[in-house]
Amino acid sequence: MARATPGLGNEGPFGHMLGMTPYNDVRFGLLGGSIVDANALLRSYIWHCIGIPIVASVLMIVHFWRVRKDAASRDPQQSCWRRR
C-alpha cells in the first residue's frame, strides 16, 4: 500500500514524474530498507514512542492556544458563538 501512495510511492500516480524509485519512496523510509526486518521494527517502535506523542502534543498545544485566543473558555456571553 505504501508503494502505491500518490506522490510518495514509486508505483502510485505521479511517482514516476517525481523521480520515485523503490529506494527513495515512502515504503523504503518506513521500513528502513527494502524488506521487513529489524530496521522496520526499530522504526515502528521509534515512531510509536517518539513521533506520535510529539505530533499529538503539537496538535493539542495549537488547539489549546486557539481555544484561549478565541475566548471560548471565558464568559459565555462573550463567547465566539454569541458575537453578532
DRENTORKOL-3810 file (N, C-alpha, C; in nm, 4 decimals):
REM DRENTORKOL-3810
@n.u->0.0827; n.v->-0.1185; n.w->0.0000; ca.u->0.0000; ca.v->0.0000; ca.w->0.0000; c.u->0.0874; c.v->0.1251; c.w->0.0000
@n.u->0.1968; n.v->0.1235; n.w->0.0724; ca.u->0.2824; ca.v->0.2417; ca.w->0.0775; c.u->0.3459; c.v->0.2695; c.w->-0.0585
@n.u->0.3748; n.v->0.1649; n.w->-0.1351; ca.u->0.4331; ca.v->0.1846; ca.w->-0.2675; c.u->0.3366; c.v->0.2547; c.w->-0.3615
@n.u->0.2065; n.v->0.2382; n.w->-0.3417; ca.u->0.1061; ca.v->0.2956; ca.w->-0.4312; c.u->0.0507; c.v->0.4285; c.w->-0.3807
@n.u->0.1100; n.v->0.4869; n.w->-0.2781; ca.u->0.0645; ca.v->0.6151; ca.w->-0.2250; c.u->0.0875; c.v->0.7246; c.w->-0.3295
@n.u->-0.0150; n.v->0.8029; n.w->-0.3621; ca.u->0.0022; ca.v->0.9074; ca.w->-0.4636; c.u->0.1079; c.v->1.0093; c.w->-0.4239
@n.u->0.2043; n.v->1.0284; n.w->-0.5114; ca.u->0.3086; ca.v->1.1274; ca.w->-0.4893; c.u->0.4210; c.v->1.0833; c.w->-0.3980
@n.u->0.4013; n.v->0.9789; n.w->-0.3192; ca.u->0.5049; ca.v->0.9332; ca.w->-0.2268; c.u->0.5594; c.v->0.7955; c.w->-0.2604
@n.u->0.4839; n.v->0.7164; n.w->-0.3323; ca.u->0.5254; ca.v->0.5812; ca.w->-0.3667; c.u->0.5679; c.v->0.5712; c.w->-0.5120
@n.u->0.6549; n.v->0.4775; n.w->-0.5398; ca.u->0.7055; ca.v->0.4657; ca.w->-0.6759; c.u->0.6041; c.v->0.4042; c.w->-0.7713
@n.u->0.5049; n.v->0.3309; n.w->-0.7211; ca.u->0.4030; ca.v->0.2718; ca.w->-0.8079; c.u->0.2758; c.v->0.3553; c.w->-0.8139
@n.u->0.2667; n.v->0.4582; n.w->-0.7353; ca.u->0.1460; ca.v->0.5401; ca.w->-0.7312; c.u->0.1429; c.v->0.6439; c.w->-0.8411
@n.u->0.0290; n.v->0.7144; n.w->-0.8523; ca.u->0.0186; ca.v->0.8199; ca.w->-0.9520; c.u->0.1216; c.v->0.9295; c.w->-0.9255
@n.u->0.1816; n.v->0.9787; n.w->-1.0294; ca.u->0.2808; ca.v->1.0863; ca.w->-1.0260; c.u->0.4127; c.v->1.0441; c.w->-0.9641
@n.u->0.4289; n.v->0.9188; n.w->-0.9241; ca.u->0.5546; ca.v->0.8732; ca.w->-0.8666; c.u->0.6688; c.v->0.8803; c.w->-0.9648
@n.u->0.6436; n.v->0.8375; n.w->-1.0869; ca.u->0.7493; ca.v->0.8409; ca.w->-1.1875; c.u->0.7828; c.v->0.9839; c.w->-1.2276
@n.u->0.6857; n.v->1.0751; n.w->-1.2209; ca.u->0.7111; ca.v->1.2150; ca.w->-1.2553; c.u->0.7963; c.v->1.2840; c.w->-1.1492
@n.u->0.7857; n.v->1.2377; n.w->-1.0260; ca.u->0.8627; ca.v->1.2963; ca.w->-0.9163; c.u->0.9955; c.v->1.2259; c.w->-0.8939
@n.u->1.0253; n.v->1.1268; n.w->-0.9756; ca.u->1.1534; ca.v->1.0571; ca.w->-0.9660; c.u->1.1592; c.v->0.9536; c.w->-0.8550
@n.u->1.0452; n.v->0.8987; n.w->-0.8151; ca.u->1.0429; ca.v->0.7978; ca.w->-0.7097; c.u->1.0931; c.v->0.6640; c.w->-0.7635
@n.u->1.1776; n.v->0.6000; n.w->-0.6861; ca.u->1.2267; ca.v->0.4661; ca.w->-0.7172; c.u->1.1990; c.v->0.3780; c.w->-0.5958
@n.u->1.2186; n.v->0.2456; n.w->-0.6074; ca.u->1.1984; ca.v->0.1608; ca.w->-0.4893; c.u->1.2938; c.v->0.1923; c.w->-0.3740
@n.u->1.3968; n.v->0.2721; n.w->-0.3984; ca.u->1.4946; ca.v->0.3018; ca.w->-0.2941; c.u->1.4850; c.v->0.4430; c.w->-0.2386
@n.u->1.3840; n.v->0.5199; n.w->-0.2791; ca.u->1.3670; ca.v->0.6525; ca.w->-0.2184; c.u->1.2199; c.v->0.6877; c.w->-0.1971
@n.u->1.1321; n.v->0.5887; n.w->-0.1962; ca.u->0.9903; ca.v->0.6184; ca.w->-0.1752; c.u->0.9536; c.v->0.6040; c.w->-0.0283
@n.u->0.8257; n.v->0.6216; n.w->0.0025; ca.u->0.7801; ca.v->0.6207; ca.w->0.1414; c.u->0.7937; c.v->0.4817; c.w->0.2048
@n.u->0.7767; n.v->0.3772; n.w->0.1277; ca.u->0.7901; ca.v->0.2413; ca.w->0.1814; c.u->0.9327; c.v->0.2172; c.w->0.2300
@n.u->1.0297; n.v->0.2603; n.w->0.1528; ca.u->1.1695; ca.v->0.2445; ca.w->0.1929; c.u->1.1964; c.v->0.3231; c.w->0.3213
@n.u->1.1378; n.v->0.4432; n.w->0.3310; ca.u->1.1562; ca.v->0.5237; ca.w->0.4517; c.u->1.0903; c.v->0.4630; c.w->0.5747
@n.u->0.9742; n.v->0.4000; n.w->0.5554; ca.u->0.9052; ca.v->0.3381; ca.w->0.6684; c.u->0.9740; c.v->0.2105; c.w->0.7155
@n.u->1.0230; n.v->0.1315; n.w->0.6207; ca.u->1.0825; ca.v->0.0032; ca.w->0.6563; c.u->1.2302; c.v->0.0130; c.w->0.6914
@n.u->1.2978; n.v->0.1161; n.w->0.6458; ca.u->1.4414; ca.v->0.1259; ca.w->0.6692; c.u->1.5191; c.v->0.0350; c.w->0.5765
@n.u->1.4600; n.v->-0.0065; n.w->0.4679; ca.u->1.5209; ca.v->-0.0954; ca.w->0.3704; c.u->1.4150; c.v->-0.1435; c.w->0.2739
@n.u->1.4479; n.v->-0.2465; n.w->0.2003; ca.u->1.3515; ca.v->-0.2956; ca.w->0.1022; c.u->1.2746; c.v->-0.4177; c.w->0.1512
@n.u->1.3088; n.v->-0.4711; n.w->0.2688; ca.u->1.2384; ca.v->-0.5861; ca.w->0.3255; c.u->1.2005; c.v->-0.5568; c.w->0.4703
@n.u->1.1046; n.v->-0.6328; n.w->0.5223; ca.u->1.0646; ca.v->-0.6177; ca.w->0.6620; c.u->1.1628; c.v->-0.6980; c.w->0.7472
@n.u->1.2368; n.v->-0.6275; n.w->0.8321; ca.u->1.3341; ca.v->-0.6930; ca.w->0.9191; c.u->1.3493; c.v->-0.6105; c.w->1.0469
@n.u->1.4630; n.v->-0.6184; n.w->1.1105; ca.u->1.4857; ca.v->-0.5489; ca.w->1.2373; c.u->1.4775; c.v->-0.3979; c.w->1.2212
@n.u->1.5195; n.v->-0.3443; n.w->1.1073; ca.u->1.5103; ca.v->-0.1995; ca.w->1.0859; c.u->1.3650; c.v->-0.1521; c.w->1.0864
@n.u->1.2762; n.v->-0.2301; n.w->1.0276; ca.u->1.1351; ca.v->-0.1941; ca.w->1.0264; c.u->1.0772; c.v->-0.1940; c.w->1.1679
@n.u->1.1141; n.v->-0.2920; n.w->1.2474; ca.u->1.0678; ca.v->-0.2981; ca.w->1.3852; c.u->1.1201; c.v->-0.1796; c.w->1.4655
@n.u->1.2455; n.v->-0.1454; n.w->1.4473; ca.u->1.3038; ca.v->-0.0321; ca.w->1.5184; c.u->1.2365; c.v->0.0990; c.w->1.4778
@n.u->1.2137; n.v->0.1185; n.w->1.3490; ca.u->1.1485; ca.v->0.2414; ca.w->1.3042; c.u->1.0054; c.v->0.2499; c.w->1.3553
@n.u->0.9350; n.v->0.1397; n.w->1.3577; ca.u->0.7987; ca.v->0.1382; ca.w->1.4095; c.u->0.7978; c.v->0.1718; c.w->1.5584
@n.u->0.8900; n.v->0.1155; n.w->1.6332; ca.u->0.8995; ca.v->0.1422; ca.w->1.7768; c.u->0.9297; c.v->0.2899; c.w->1.8025
@n.u->1.0246; n.v->0.3453; n.w->1.7291; ca.u->1.0608; ca.v->0.4856; ca.w->1.7473; c.u->0.9441; c.v->0.5760; c.w->1.7102
@n.u->0.8740; n.v->0.5438; n.w->1.6009; ca.u->0.7589; ca.v->0.6244; ca.w->1.5594; c.u->0.6515; c.v->0.6248; c.w->1.6675
@n.u->0.6238; n.v->0.5082; n.w->1.7266; ca.u->0.5180; ca.v->0.4997; ca.w->1.8269; c.u->0.5583; c.v->0.5609; c.w->1.9608
@n.u->0.6865; n.v->0.5581; n.w->1.9941; ca.u->0.7305; ca.v->0.6116; ca.w->2.1238; c.u->0.7687; c.v->0.7595; c.w->2.1189
@n.u->0.8114; n.v->0.8084; n.w->2.0040; ca.u->0.8582; ca.v->0.9465; ca.w->1.9943; c.u->0.7753; c.v->1.0286; c.w->1.8967
@n.u->0.7560; n.v->0.9793; n.w->1.7775; ca.u->0.6910; ca.v->1.0574; ca.w->1.6719; c.u->0.5457; c.v->1.0884; c.w->1.6990
@n.u->0.4665; n.v->0.9893; n.w->1.7305; ca.u->0.3234; ca.v->1.0110; ca.w->1.7527; c.u->0.2977; c.v->1.1006; c.w->1.8743
@n.u->0.3656; n.v->1.0819; n.w->1.9890; ca.u->0.3428; ca.v->1.1758; ca.w->2.1003; c.u->0.3827; c.v->1.3197; c.w->2.0684
@n.u->0.4872; n.v->1.3395; n.w->1.9891; ca.u->0.5266; ca.v->1.4764; ca.w->1.9527; c.u->0.4202; c.v->1.5399; c.w->1.8641
@n.u->0.3731; n.v->1.4668; n.w->1.7653; ca.u->0.2691; ca.v->1.5197; ca.w->1.6763; c.u->0.1418; c.v->1.5485; c.w->1.7557
@n.u->0.1023; n.v->1.4570; n.w->1.8443; ca.u->-0.0183; ca.v->1.4781; ca.w->1.9250; c.u->-0.0011; c.v->1.5989; c.w->2.0177
@n.u->0.1163; n.v->1.6163; n.w->2.0771; ca.u->0.1416; ca.v->1.7306; ca.w->2.1653; c.u->0.1325; c.v->1.8623; c.w->2.0902
@n.u->0.1900; n.v->1.8675; n.w->1.9718; ca.u->0.1847; ca.v->1.9904; ca.w->1.8924; c.u->0.0400; c.v->2.0230; c.w->1.8559
@n.u->-0.0363; n.v->1.9234; n.w->1.8146; ca.u->-0.1758; ca.v->1.9485; ca.w->1.7801; c.u->-0.2565; c.v->1.9929; c.w->1.9016
@n.u->-0.2308; n.v->1.9355; n.w->2.0189; ca.u->-0.3018; ca.v->1.9779; ca.w->2.1400; c.u->-0.2631; c.v->2.1195; c.w->2.1805
@n.u->-0.1357; n.v->2.1549; n.w->2.1674; ca.u->-0.0912; ca.v->2.2904; ca.w->2.2006; c.u->-0.1597; c.v->2.3916; c.w->2.1102
@n.u->-0.1667; n.v->2.3629; n.w->1.9810; ca.u->-0.2352; ca.v->2.4530; ca.w->1.8881; c.u->-0.3835; c.v->2.4626; c.w->1.9236
@n.u->-0.4446; n.v->2.3514; n.w->1.9573; ca.u->-0.5859; ca.v->2.3521; ca.w->1.9950; c.u->-0.6094; c.v->2.4361; c.w->2.1194
@n.u->-0.5311; n.v->2.4160; n.w->2.2254; ca.u->-0.5492; ca.v->2.4923; ca.w->2.3478; c.u->-0.5247; c.v->2.6409; c.w->2.3245
@n.u->-0.4258; n.v->2.6736; n.w->2.2412; ca.u->-0.3969; ca.v->2.8130; ca.w->2.2107; c.u->-0.5152; c.v->2.8778; c.w->2.1389
@n.u->-0.5747; n.v->2.8047; n.w->2.0422; ca.u->-0.6892; ca.v->2.8594; ca.w->1.9697; c.u->-0.8105; c.v->2.8763; c.w->2.0610
@n.u->-0.8314; n.v->2.7846; n.w->2.1530; ca.u->-0.9431; ca.v->2.7977; ca.w->2.2463; c.u->-0.9226; c.v->2.9216; c.w->2.3326
@n.u->-0.8015; n.v->2.9434; n.w->2.3823; ca.u->-0.7721; ca.v->3.0629; ca.w->2.4623; c.u->-0.7868; c.v->3.1899; c.w->2.3800
@n.u->-0.7329; n.v->3.1866; n.w->2.2594; ca.u->-0.7345; ca.v->3.3046; ca.w->2.1732; c.u->-0.8764; c.v->3.3441; c.w->2.1359
@n.u->-0.9613; n.v->3.2480; n.w->2.1098; ca.u->-1.0986; ca.v->3.2769; ca.w->2.0694; c.u->-1.1904; c.v->3.3033; c.w->2.1880
@n.u->-1.1395; n.v->3.2943; n.w->2.3079; ca.u->-1.2134; ca.v->3.3239; ca.w->2.4307; c.u->-1.3322; c.v->3.2309; c.w->2.4506
@n.u->-1.3229; n.v->3.1107; n.w->2.4044; ca.u->-1.4335; ca.v->3.0165; ca.w->2.4193; c.u->-1.4436; c.v->2.9639; c.w->2.5615
@n.u->-1.3359; n.v->2.9698; n.w->2.6383; ca.u->-1.3398; ca.v->2.9162; ca.w->2.7739; c.u->-1.3671; c.v->3.0252; c.w->2.8776
@n.u->-1.3910; n.v->3.1467; n.w->2.8355; ca.u->-1.4189; ca.v->3.2563; ca.w->2.9281; c.u->-1.5688; c.v->3.2722; c.w->2.9465
@n.u->-1.6115; n.v->3.3938; n.w->2.9638; ca.u->-1.7523; ca.v->3.4259; ca.w->2.9865; c.u->-1.8376; c.v->3.3800; c.w->2.8688
@n.u->-1.9416; n.v->3.3008; n.w->2.8934; ca.u->-2.0236; ca.v->3.2511; ca.w->2.7823; c.u->-2.0920; c.v->3.3626; c.w->2.7036
@n.u->-2.1165; n.v->3.4778; n.w->2.7674; ca.u->-2.1803; ca.v->3.5888; ca.w->2.6972; c.u->-2.0883; c.v->3.6493; c.w->2.5918
@n.u->-1.9567; n.v->3.6353; n.w->2.6095; ca.u->-1.8613; ca.v->3.6903; ca.w->2.5149; c.u->-1.7944; c.v->3.5812; c.w->2.4325
@n.u->-1.8550; n.v->3.4667; n.w->2.4306; ca.u->-1.8009; ca.v->3.3562; ca.w->2.3535; c.u->-1.8065; c.v->3.3883; c.w->2.2048
@n.u->-1.7235; n.v->3.3231; n.w->2.1274; ca.u->-1.7209; ca.v->3.3463; ca.w->1.9830; c.u->-1.8518; c.v->3.3041; c.w->1.9179
@n.u->-1.9309; n.v->3.2214; n.w->1.9829; ca.u->-2.0579; ca.v->3.1756; ca.w->1.9267; c.u->-2.1664; c.v->3.2818; c.w->1.9407
@n.u->-2.1508; n.v->3.3744; n.w->2.0357; ca.u->-2.2556; ca.v->3.4723; ca.w->2.0606; c.u->-2.2256; c.v->3.6077; c.w->1.9977
@n.u->-2.1118; n.v->3.6226; n.w->1.9322; ca.u->-2.0804; ca.v->3.7501; ca.w->1.8674; c.u->-2.1626; c.v->3.7654; c.w->1.7408
@n.u->-2.2308; n.v->3.8776; n.w->1.7280; ca.u->-2.3063; ca.v->3.9057; ca.w->1.6042; c.u->-2.3241; c.v->4.0519; c.w->1.5858
END
